[in-house]
Amino acid sequence: MRAQAHTLEAIVSGMLLLASLVFALQMTAVTPLSASTSSQHIENQQQAIGHGVLASAAAEDALKPAVLYWDNSTAQFHNTTGGREYYTNGPPDNRFGGLLERAFDQRGIAYNVYLRFQNTQERTVTTRYIYSGEPSDNAVRASHTITLMDDDHLRDADGTRNSTQLGDPTTDYTVSDTGTNVYNTVSVEVVAWRI
């Protein structure tokens, strides 16, 4: 009889311990920093938005003109501030900037845009185009590659082509010339993260 009482006591204790464990797990809070399928879903959405913006800009012929939106006399992109050659206070005032603003700024998503290319020593160089700060650990990336030719023209502040070609020896452009008819191949990369 005594053995049966100990067995029953062990079973009840086990069930009580299991019930306590289930109750404690249900009370655990999920914070914004907790890994979950919903945060992965958000990251996938942000990456899809980045790919969509780059594809739309390329299809609308807005991506290459945005990369060529360069002021040769000051050696920086048009309308940048603080003596930097890249944008820190939002996107540039061109069609690509408008696409970025509609896709990311209006949703509270921070982003950086980088230009990656090979220099004359065949090393990969990364320059900033838009810089909003240091990305978080859950940042996502999307990229699109464009080819710049020697006879491509830089753009004025209003977006129109000017007379300066990339292949001109007086051009002081942020992307290096590879020395062939193809000026360089540039990967435009968007890095996005939730604020």
Secondary structure, DSSP 8 states (H G I E B T S, - for coil): -HHHHHHHHHHHHHHHHHHHHHHHHHH----TTS--HHHHHHHHHHHHHHHHHHHHHHHTT-HHHHHT-EETTTTEETT--TT-SSB-SS--SSHHHHHHHHHTGGGTEEEEEEEEEE-TTS-EEEEEEE--S---TT-EEEEEEEEEETT-EEE-TTS-EEEEETTSTT---SS---SSSEEEEEEEEEEEEE-
